[in-house]
Amino acid sequence: MESIYIAITGCQHYYGTKVLKPGTIVRLEKDLDNDYDDEAISVTLAPLGQVGYVANSVGTVPRGCYSAGRIYDRFGSHAFAVVKFVTKDLAIAEFLEEDFVKVTIKFRLKEKRKKKYKNKT
């Protein structure tokens, strides 16, 4: 299946693009209360909250990216995307078709060694 890329815009109204790094997972949520765009999709990053919107106009959608209108019906209330590239004004992310993200956490347990104390009497 071909990858779907989206542009995250409006970052300057929140935290800027400095909070978005390649590999960062962001949550896409349909913004049902948006007065300006019936297909608005907000982009959130835990624990910060909203960091932008998925681009949805001719002037903001870069060539090769899907607009919010093109992905709006591909998911329910929310979906996820992974940031691939970041510029000064926007970020390009790969839309994840699944409505879940598989997270792998790797860790190593160190065995706690009991210290031997000599009884001094």
Secondary structure as a PSIPRED ss2 file (coil, helix, strand):
# PSIPRED VFORMAT (PSIPRED V4.0)

   1 M C   1.000  0.000  0.000
   2 E C   1.000  0.000  0.000
   3 S C   1.000  0.000  0.000
   4 I E   0.000  0.000  1.000
   5 Y E   0.000  0.000  1.000
   6 I E   0.000  0.000  1.000
   7 A E   0.000  0.000  1.000
   8 I E   0.000  0.000  1.000
   9 T E   0.000  0.000  1.000
  10 G C   1.000  0.000  0.000
  11 C H   0.000  1.000  0.000
  12 Q H   0.000  1.000  0.000
  13 H H   0.000  1.000  0.000
  14 Y C   1.000  0.000  0.000
  15 Y C   1.000  0.000  0.000
  16 G C   1.000  0.000  0.000
  17 T H   0.000  1.000  0.000
  18 K H   0.000  1.000  0.000
  19 V H   0.000  1.000  0.000
  20 L C   1.000  0.000  0.000
  21 K C   1.000  0.000  0.000
  22 P C   1.000  0.000  0.000
  23 G C   1.000  0.000  0.000
  24 T C   1.000  0.000  0.000
  25 I E   0.000  0.000  1.000
  26 V E   0.000  0.000  1.000
  27 R E   0.000  0.000  1.000
  28 L E   0.000  0.000  1.000
  29 E E   0.000  0.000  1.000
  30 K E   0.000  0.000  1.000
  31 D C   1.000  0.000  0.000
  32 L C   1.000  0.000  0.000
  33 D C   1.000  0.000  0.000
  34 N C   1.000  0.000  0.000
  35 D C   1.000  0.000  0.000
  36 Y C   1.000  0.000  0.000
  37 D C   1.000  0.000  0.000
  38 D C   1.000  0.000  0.000
  39 E C   1.000  0.000  0.000
  40 A C   1.000  0.000  0.000
  41 I E   0.000  0.000  1.000
  42 S E   0.000  0.000  1.000
  43 V E   0.000  0.000  1.000
  44 T E   0.000  0.000  1.000
  45 L E   0.000  0.000  1.000
  46 A C   1.000  0.000  0.000
  47 P C   1.000  0.000  0.000
  48 L C   1.000  0.000  0.000
  49 G E   0.000  0.000  1.000
  50 Q E   0.000  0.000  1.000
  51 V E   0.000  0.000  1.000
  52 G E   0.000  0.000  1.000
  53 Y E   0.000  0.000  1.000
  54 V E   0.000  0.000  1.000
  55 A C   1.000  0.000  0.000
  56 N C   1.000  0.000  0.000
  57 S C   1.000  0.000  0.000
  58 V C   1.000  0.000  0.000
  59 G C   1.000  0.000  0.000
  60 T C   1.000  0.000  0.000
  61 V C   1.000  0.000  0.000
  62 P C   1.000  0.000  0.000
  63 R C   1.000  0.000  0.000
  64 G C   1.000  0.000  0.000
  65 C C   1.000  0.000  0.000
  66 Y E   0.000  0.000  1.000
  67 S C   1.000  0.000  0.000
  68 A H   0.000  1.000  0.000
  69 G H   0.000  1.000  0.000
  70 R H   0.000  1.000  0.000
  71 I H   0.000  1.000  0.000
  72 Y H   0.000  1.000  0.000
  73 D H   0.000  1.000  0.000
  74 R H   0.000  1.000  0.000
  75 F C   1.000  0.000  0.000
  76 G C   1.000  0.000  0.000
  77 S C   1.000  0.000  0.000
  78 H E   0.000  0.000  1.000
  79 A E   0.000  0.000  1.000
  80 F E   0.000  0.000  1.000
  81 A E   0.000  0.000  1.000
  82 V E   0.000  0.000  1.000
  83 V E   0.000  0.000  1.000
  84 K E   0.000  0.000  1.000
  85 F E   0.000  0.000  1.000
  86 V E   0.000  0.000  1.000
  87 T C   1.000  0.000  0.000
  88 K C   1.000  0.000  0.000
  89 D C   1.000  0.000  0.000
  90 L C   1.000  0.000  0.000
  91 A E   0.000  0.000  1.000
  92 I E   0.000  0.000  1.000
  93 A E   0.000  0.000  1.000
  94 E E   0.000  0.000  1.000
  95 F E   0.000  0.000  1.000
  96 L E   0.000  0.000  1.000
  97 E C   1.000  0.000  0.000
  98 E C   1.000  0.000  0.000
  99 D C   1.000  0.000  0.000
 100 F C   1.000  0.000  0.000
 101 V C   1.000  0.000  0.000
 102 K C   1.000  0.000  0.000
 103 V C   1.000  0.000  0.000
 104 T C   1.000  0.000  0.000
 105 I C   1.000  0.000  0.000
 106 K C   1.000  0.000  0.000
 107 F C   1.000  0.000  0.000
 108 R C   1.000  0.000  0.000
 109 L C   1.000  0.000  0.000
 110 K C   1.000  0.000  0.000
 111 E C   1.000  0.000  0.000
 112 K C   1.000  0.000  0.000
 113 R C   1.000  0.000  0.000
 114 K C   1.000  0.000  0.000
 115 K C   1.000  0.000  0.000
 116 K C   1.000  0.000  0.000
 117 Y C   1.000  0.000  0.000
 118 K C   1.000  0.000  0.000
 119 N C   1.000  0.000  0.000
 120 K C   1.000  0.000  0.000
 121 T C   1.000  0.000  0.000
